[in-house]
Amino acid sequence: MSAQNKFIEKLRLGLAAPLTGEISHFKMLPSERRGAIKPSETRQIPVAGSVLILLYPKNDFFATVLIKRTEDNGVHSGQISFPGGKQDSDDISTINTALREAEEEIGVKPFNIEVIGTLSPLYVSPSNFEITPVVGFTNKLEKLVPNPAEVDYTIELPLKNIDKLRTNIDLQVRGNTFKQVPCFNLNGNIIWGATAMILQELLDVMENKGIKC
């Protein structure tokens, strides 16, 4: 079995095992939001959504794709995220949502992606979304076609030595100051909030299974 196949099969087993969920999420959760990791009883039912963590080989290691969202009036305007979005009525599953949204936002074709599992659902209080992270794999990343209505640009995130990107910074978000937010800083692209929390659980799954990327 090739090293690539071993990576995928180990990760598949890791995603099928009990996940770390909130334990991982809290590592990257801004202190100002630690009271809002679950929906309150007074809020409406969260909106279902999915994101795609698309893994692919890059120079004998593995990487994934992030996007910088366009600047608009949305809650997550201009932020770094995984491709994804709201579940439509026509979507038959959270996996279908992630694949459809990724195709719409960056042009990746679902038939080129092998879904190997999902991570823990994550509640995002500012937008009242519950996100299911879907983990997929492709042997070769096709040319990405960002949708200019939603995506400013795409970002390649190598998983090797990702801990070197960890830091804590103060952030200004929609007029609010968040102090010493745990994040990943990739060449000035700040990966924080829900995206960092999802990424942290993936890294914890890999570490728990002794998976090298």
QUIBELNOR-V519556 format. One record per helix or strand of 2 or more residues. SS is the DSSP state (hx for helix, st for strand). FROM is the first residue (numbers start at 1). LEN is the number of residues. If there is no record, write none. Layout:
SS_FROM_LEN, SS_FROM_LEN
//
This chain:
hx_3_14, hx_22_6, hx_31_3, st_47_12, st_61_9, st_80_2, st_84_3, hx_94_13, hx_110_3, st_114_5, st_122_3, st_129_10, st_151_8, hx_162_4, st_166_8, st_176_11, st_189_3, hx_193_16
//
